[in-house]
Amino acid sequence: VFCLPGSENAARLGSEEVIVPQVGHLAGLARRDDGDEEE
């Protein structure tokens, strides 16, 4: 979940400069299986 400002330019900047560059890393973290979780 990301919160972006209401300004179109600020939202575009946040998306392009912060979120998009991190998407691959975030997806990797979401898929990671540490084996530390208890069932």
N, C-alpha and C positions, 0 to 999 in steps of 0.2 A: 504494500500500500504506500503510495506516495502522495504527499500534499504539495500542490503547486499553487503559486499565487494566481490571482484572478486576471492579472495583466497578460494579454496574449504574448507580448514580447518576453516577459519574465518567465512565463510557462514554457515557451519555446527554448529559451536559454537553459532553464533547469533541465528540460528533457534532453536536449542535445549535448549539454556539457557535463551533466551529472548522471542522469539515469542511463541513457543509452550506452555510454562507455562501460558501465558496470553490469550490464545485463548478463553477459557471459559468466562473470564471476558469481553473480547471484544465483544463476541457474545451476552452476556447479555446486554451490552450497546447498541448494534445495535438493539436489540429487544425491548428495554425499551420504554414505552409510558408515557411520563411525563404529557401529557395533556396541556402542555404549548405552543404547536405549534399552530400558527394561520393558518387557512385554507383559 
